[in-house]
Amino acid sequence: VKIPKNFVCEHCFGAFRSSYHLKRHILIHTGEKPFECDICDMRFIQKYHLERHKRVHSGEQPYQCERCHQCFSRTDRLLRHKRMC
């Protein structure tokens, strides 16, 4: 069952399934970045991106390759590594 995309962006006419996703998308057009790093002042559209960025400062690397045990701060970097490991 497909969920209708009833929420349409007035800037680019992209369609979304919820008002939340539309509001998040509109930030791309407005340039607003409401989430700010308290260490280096970088700003982000999404809270998740800020949380991921904070690992740069903390050195946290919670994602580990099960083959070679190398650790990564981001899941996308672990997945890229796994293709070559």
N, C-alpha and C positions, 0 to 999 in steps of 0.2 A: 504494500500500500504506500503510495507516494503522498508525502505531506505537501500541500500546496504552498507555494512561495508568494504569500500575499503582501509582503512588506517590500516596497520598491524604493530604491535610492533615487532621489530627484536629480542627482548630479550625473549619474552614469546609467541609470535604469537597471542596475543589478537588482536581482530579486532574492529575498531571504525568507526563511521559514518563521522567524520570530522578530519581534521589535528589538530584542536584545542584540541579535546579530546585525540588524540594520544599524542600530546606534553605534555599535563597535566599528562597523564598516565606514560610517560617515566620518569618523575621525581621520581616515585616510585623506579625505577631501579637505577637511578643515585644518589639518596640520596639528591639531590639538594632541598633546601627549601628557595625559594627566598623572602618570606614574613616574616619580623622580627618584633616582638613586641618591641616598643621603651621603654617599662617600665621594662620588665624582660628578654629580649633577647631570648625568645622562638621563634622558627622558624616554618614556615608552608609551605606546598606545595601549598595550595590554599589561595587566598585573603579572601574568605568567612570564612575560618577557623580562620584566624587572626582576622577578625572583630568579630566573635563569641567569641574568646578568650578574646578580650579586655573588654568584659562585666565582666570578673572576677575582673578586676581592678576597673571598674566604678561602679559596683554593679547594673547596669541596668538589670531589669527583665521585658521585654516588653510583655511577653506571660502570660495570666491570664486564670485560670480555671473559666468557667462560672458558675459552680456549687458552689464551695467553695471560690472562689476569691483568691486562693493562686497563687503567681506569680513565674515565672521561667525565667531563662536567655536563655534557649534553647528550641526550639520546640520539640525536641525528649524527653526532660524531662517532658514537659507538656503532651505529648501524653502518656508517660508511667504512669504518675500520673492519667490521665483520666481513664485509664483501671481499676484503683483501687478505684477511688473516687465515 
